Amino acid sequence: MESYIDKIITPLVGCIGVGVISFVGYVYKRKRDKQKNKKLGVMIINSLLEEVYTGLDIIKKGQNFTLPRKSWEGMKTIPDEVMLIISAVSKGIKPDGFPLEDIKIHCKNYFENITQNWINIKDSQEATEKVKKMLEQAKSLLDEK
């Protein structure tokens, strides 16, 4: 009987223990990575919002300047990891501006088109307001959930 325990049960219990410890480590790592990506998302959105606020101020004052876009130039997109979290936390949420699932598209349109040609675009102020609301909503959702 002791031989049976030594040969079968002890290694089996050891394997199960290692499996449980590995699973707990995996779950913890995923949770930690999600928190890091949320923080990254908030940092990115803060940077973009700063430029959108400045651009909106320029539009409202009718100043003939190119709108700021340096933050966008540095990254050209919102990382996929951040997009996945935005998508998850925004399910079932009514958009304040543009829909959050389209945040990449609308940021690209704003930073690559409106910032360069806002004087020639009829609804540039309205579009900028919607981008601002969309970014604010995304930031709020990343901060709270």
C-alpha positions in Angstrom: 0.0 0.0 0.0 2.8 2.4 0.9 4.4 1.7 -2.5 1.2 2.7 -4.2 1.1 6.0 -2.3 4.7 6.7 -3.1 4.4 5.9 -6.8 1.0 7.3 -7.7 -0.6 9.6 -5.1 2.4 11.7 -4.0 3.3 12.7 -7.6 -0.3 13.3 -8.5 -0.8 15.6 -5.5 2.4 17.4 -6.4 1.3 18.0 -10.0 -2.1 19.3 -8.8 -0.4 21.6 -6.4 1.9 23.0 -9.1 -1.1 23.4 -11.4 -3.0 25.4 -8.8 0.0 27.6 -8.0 0.5 28.2 -11.8 -3.1 29.1 -12.3 -3.2 31.5 -9.4 0.0 33.2 -10.8 -1.5 33.4 -14.2 -4.7 35.1 -12.9 -2.7 37.5 -10.8 -0.5 38.5 -13.8 -3.5 39.1 -16.0 -5.1 41.3 -13.4 -1.9 43.2 -13.0 -1.5 43.6 -16.7 -5.0 44.9 -17.1 -4.4 47.5 -14.4 -1.2 48.6 -16.1 -3.0 48.9 -19.5 -5.8 51.0 -17.8 -3.2 53.4 -16.4 -1.5 53.5 -19.8 -4.9 54.3 -21.4 -5.6 57.1 -19.0 -2.1 58.6 -19.7 -2.6 58.4 -23.4 -6.1 59.9 -23.3 -4.9 62.7 -21.0 -2.2 63.6 -23.5 -4.7 63.6 -26.4 -7.3 65.5 -24.4 -4.8 68.3 -23.6 -4.3 68.8 -27.4 -8.0 68.6 -28.1 -8.8 71.2 -25.4 -6.2 73.5 -26.9 -7.5 72.9 -30.4 -11.1 73.6 -29.4 -10.0 76.9 -27.7 -8.2 77.9 -31.0 -11.3 77.1 -33.0 -13.7 79.0 -30.7 -11.4 82.1 -30.8 -11.1 81.8 -34.6 -7.3 82.0 -34.5 -5.6 81.0 -37.7 -3.3 78.4 -36.3 -2.7 74.7 -37.0 -4.2 72.8 -34.1 -1.8 70.8 -31.9 -1.1 67.2 -32.6 2.3 66.2 -31.2 0.9 63.5 -28.9 -0.7 61.8 -31.9 2.4 62.1 -34.0 4.3 60.1 -31.4 2.0 57.1 -31.4 -0.4 57.4 -34.5 -2.9 55.1 -32.8 -4.3 53.8 -29.5 -2.6 50.5 -28.5 -4.7 47.4 -29.0 -4.3 46.4 -25.3 -6.0 49.7 -24.3 -8.6 49.4 -27.0 -9.6 45.9 -25.7 -10.1 47.4 -22.2 -12.1 50.4 -23.6 -14.3 48.0 -25.5 -14.9 45.9 -22.4 -15.7 48.7 -20.1 -17.9 50.6 -22.6 -20.3 47.7 -23.4 -23.9 48.9 -23.1 -22.8 52.5 -22.4 -24.5 55.3 -24.4 -21.8 57.3 -26.1 -21.4 61.0 -25.1 -19.7 62.0 -28.3 -18.6 59.5 -31.0 -19.0 55.7 -30.1 -16.1 54.5 -28.0 -15.6 51.4 -30.1 -14.6 53.8 -32.9 -12.2 55.8 -30.8 -9.2 54.9 -33.1 -11.0 56.0 -36.2 -12.2 59.3 -34.8 -8.9 60.2 -33.2 -7.2 59.5 -36.5 -9.7 61.6 -38.4 -9.4 64.5 -35.9 -5.6 64.5 -35.6 -4.8 63.8 -39.2 -7.5 65.9 -40.9 -9.2 68.4 -38.7 -6.0 69.6 -37.0 -4.5 70.5 -40.3 -7.5 71.9 -42.2 -10.0 73.0 -39.5 -10.6 76.4 -41.2 -11.8 74.7 -44.4 -13.9 72.0 -42.6 -17.5 73.2 -42.1 -18.3 71.3 -38.8 -14.8 71.3 -37.3 -15.9 72.7 -34.0 -18.8 70.1 -33.7 -16.5 67.2 -34.6 -13.8 68.5 -32.1 -16.5 68.6 -29.4 -17.5 65.1 -30.1 -13.9 63.8 -30.0 -13.5 65.7 -26.7 -16.6 64.1 -25.2 -15.6 60.6 -26.5 -12.1 60.9 -25.0 -13.5 62.2 -21.7 -15.9 59.3 -21.5 -13.2 56.8 -22.2 -11.0 58.3 -19.5 -13.8 58.2 -17.0 -14.6 54.6 -17.7 -11.0 53.5 -17.5 -10.7 55.4 -14.2 -13.8 53.9 -12.6 -13.9 50.3 -13.6 
